[in-house]
Amino acid sequence: MNYPEELVQEATARMKNRPVEGFVAGQGPRQPKLMLVGEAPGKTEIENHIPFSGQAGKELMHALSLAGLSREDVYITSAVRSRPYRTVQRVNKRTQQMEIVYPNRTPSKAEVFAHAPILDYEIERIKPKLIATLGNIGLQRLLGHSYTISKNHGQLYTGPILRLNEQMDAYEWSQKNYQVLPLFHPAAIFYNRTLAETIHNDWLILAKWLKKSDEI
């Protein structure tokens, strides 16, 4: 998606001097069956500008197939558009030499807030029937910190979502109601294989919702 230049400039200014790199725009059809809101791009996404194109993306494509969907059916975006990274000094196991690497990290609340106008803009124009959040960052951006993936995954929410106020200095609840389904982030399975069945079942819930929506 192409964003108004002032929105991108605002986000860039708010992210100044933070350990982040690049910018990845949301991608997908304008009236999708589903809108996915992830966390932030990783190194692969920054290089090719395709959301969820790394290892987590492969898991996501598999999950989409459980719901009878493909990348072309959904709009994919994230709460933060730049890759947050941290600086780590370590010994290279192969060369035994000290090296500095820059792995991904979880974005901060301030970084999510900096990109909030862009996500608001997307939601207003995409008008998704259903928003599926992938992980806690996307979930809490839309529904607040009382919601967590471990507690609310697979439970359909209907109601207002958080968006920036007119002054762009705080969140407020939208006047419009949305339907939001919290899902585990695809990368969660890399760290906890016992989640596989739960993730599978949550995507089947999504598939049933989409089927019911199509019949209305």
N, C-alpha and C positions, 0 to 999 in steps of 0.2 A: 504494500500500500504506500502511496505517496502522501506524506503529511504536510500540513502548512508549515512553511519554513520557520515561522515564529515559534511553533511548538518544539521543533527540533533544537532551535537556538536556545530556548528556555531550558530544555533538559540538559543540553550541553553545558550551559553556564552553571546550572546547579550541580553538575557533576565535576566541575573544574577542581583539579588537584586531588581527586580521589583515585585510588588504584583500580582503574577500569580501562578498558580499551575497546575501540570499534563501536559499531552501531548496526543492529540487525532489525529490519522492518518486519512487520507481520505479513504473512502471505496466505492467500486462499481466495475462494470465491466471495462475492459481496453479499450473497444471501445463502449462507451455508446451512447444512443440517446441524452443524455443531461448531462452536467456537472453543478452542483450547487455550488456556492461559497458563503458561509455564512459569519458570523462575527467572532465568537469565540465560543468554547464549554462552556456550563454551568456546573453546579454542577452534574447533572445527567449524562452528557456525560463524564465527568472526571471519574466518578465512574464505568461506564460500557463500556467506550471506543467505543461507537456507536454514530456517528454524528447525530444530530437532533433526539434524543431519548426522550427528555423531553416534556413539554407542547407545545413548539413551533413545535416540531417534529410531534405531532398529527395533528396540523394545516397543516403542510407541506404535510403529507401523504394524507390529504383530497384534497389539492390543486393538488397534482400529479394525483389523480384519475380523476380530471376534464380534464386532458390532456391525459387520458387513460394510465397513467404510474403507476408504483409501485416503491418501493425502489430498487428492483432488476434491474430495467431498467436504473438507473441513477448513476452517480458518485457524491458523496457528500463530500465536503471539506469546508474549511474556510480560511479566510485571516490570522487568528491567531490560533495557535494550542493549546495554554495553556489558562486556564480560568483566565481572569483578574477579580480581586475582589477588593473591598474596605472594610475598617474596620469601623464598625458602633457600637457605644455604645448606648444602648436603654434600656427602662424599659420593661421587659417581662409582657405582659398584664395578663397572667394567674397567675404568681407567684409574680408580682410586684417587682421583684428583677432586679437589673442592670445586663445586659448581653452584650457580644460582639458578633456580627454576621458579616459574610463576604459575602455580596450580590455581584452578578455580576456587572460589570461596562463595559462601552464602552472601547475597547482597544485604546491606543494612537497611533499616527502616528509612533512613534519609535518601538512599539510592532508589528505593521503591517510590518514595514521594516525588523525587525529581522527575521520574518518568510517568507519573500518574496522569498528566494531561494527555499524553499520547494514547494510553489505554482507554481513557474516557472517550477520546475522539473516535477510536476504533469501534467501541461498543455502540456508540450513537449511530454510526454509519453502517455497521455490519447488521445490526438488529438481529442478533442470534436467537433462535428458538430456545436453545439450551447452551449454557456456558459450563464447560467442565474444567475445573481447576486442577492442575497437576502439582501436587505438593503443597506445603504450608504457605509458601510465599504468595502464590497466586490466590489461594483461598483466603488468607488473612487480608490481603489487599482489597478484596471485594466484600468480605463479611466481618472483618474485624478479628481481634486476637482472642476472642472467646471461642472461636472455631479452631479446631485442629484436625489434621488428617486422621490421626489415630482414633479420635472420638467420633468424627462426622463422616468418614469415608462411606460412599455408597448411599448416603441419605439425601434425597432431593430436597433442596431449599427453594421456596417460592416467597419472594418479597423484595424489598429495596436492596440496593447494593451501595457501597461507599464510592463516592466520587468527589473531586475537588469542588470547593465552593467557588463563587464568582471571583472572589479575591485571590484565589489560588494559593491560600495560605493554610488551609485545613480541609479535612474530609467532612462531608456531610452525606446523609442518606438520600438516595435518589427518590424522586416522586413516582417514578415508574417501577413496576415490579418485574423481576427477572426470575428465571429458573436456573439454579446453579447446582451442579452435582460435583462434590469434592471427590477427587481420585488421588491415589498415591502417584507420586512422580515416577516415571518409567525407570529412572536410575535406582529407585529404592530396592529393587530386586537384586542389584549388584552387591548390596551391603547386607541384605537379609533375605535369603532364599526361601525362608518359611512364609514370606508374603505372597508367593506365587499364586496360591489358590485364592487368597483374598482379592488380589488384583484381578484375577480372572473373573471372579464372581461379580466384582464391581462393574466391570465392563459389560457383563451380561445384563446387569441392571440398566445400564445406559442403552444397550441395544433394545431392551423391552420398552423403554421410554420412547425411543425414536420410532419404533414400530407403532406404538399407540398414538403418538403425535401425528404420524402419517395418515392414520385411519380417521382422525378427527376432521 
